[in-house]
């Protein structure tokens, strides 16, 4: 599914970049050498970043608890 229609960036591509540590909407688009256009994708990308961050924190807490 396309997340950024202006630049043709797909959800899977964004997930990979987020997984590699990119933390902002503008940085994600810059990773692909794109610039923000209409801004419609900003909220969705920010939600993806937040979801990834929350999941990472949960994993870290589980690892600490298990040890």
N, C-alpha and C positions, 0 to 999 in steps of 0.2 A: 504494500500500500504506500502511496506517495504521502509524505508528511509535508514536504515543501513543494508545492505545485509550481511555483515560480522558477525554481532551480532544478526541479526533477529529482529531489532527494527522497529515497525510500526509507521506511521505518528500519529495516534490517541494517542499512548503512549507518544510520544514526545510532542504533544500538551498539554497533561495533566501536564507533568513535567514543561513545560514552563509556563503554567498558574499558577503553584504553586511557581514560582519565580526563577527557575534555569535559569541562564543567559549565560552559555557558552556551546559550543559543548562538551568539555571534561567533564564538570560537568553533562551534560545530560547522557552521556554514563556511567559515574561513578555511577550515580543514579541507574542504572540497574546492577551495578557491572561488567561492561564491560570496556575494554580499546580500544582506537582507533586502528584500524588495517590499512586499506589501505588509509583512509582519504577521500574517495569519497563522503561520506555523510556530510562532514564538511560544504561545501557551502550551501547545501540545509537546513541543520539544522540552520545555521547562518541566512539564509533568513527567516526561520520560527520564530526565535527569534526576528529579526528586525520587521517583520510584526506584531507580538504580541505587541512589544514595541510601535510601531506606533499607533496601534489600542487603546492601553491603554492611550496613550497621548491624542488622539482625544476624548476619553470618558471623561477624566479629564477636558479638555478644555470646553467641552459642559456642564459639571456639573457646572463649575465656571461661565460660561456665563449665564446659566439659573438662578442661584442664584442671 
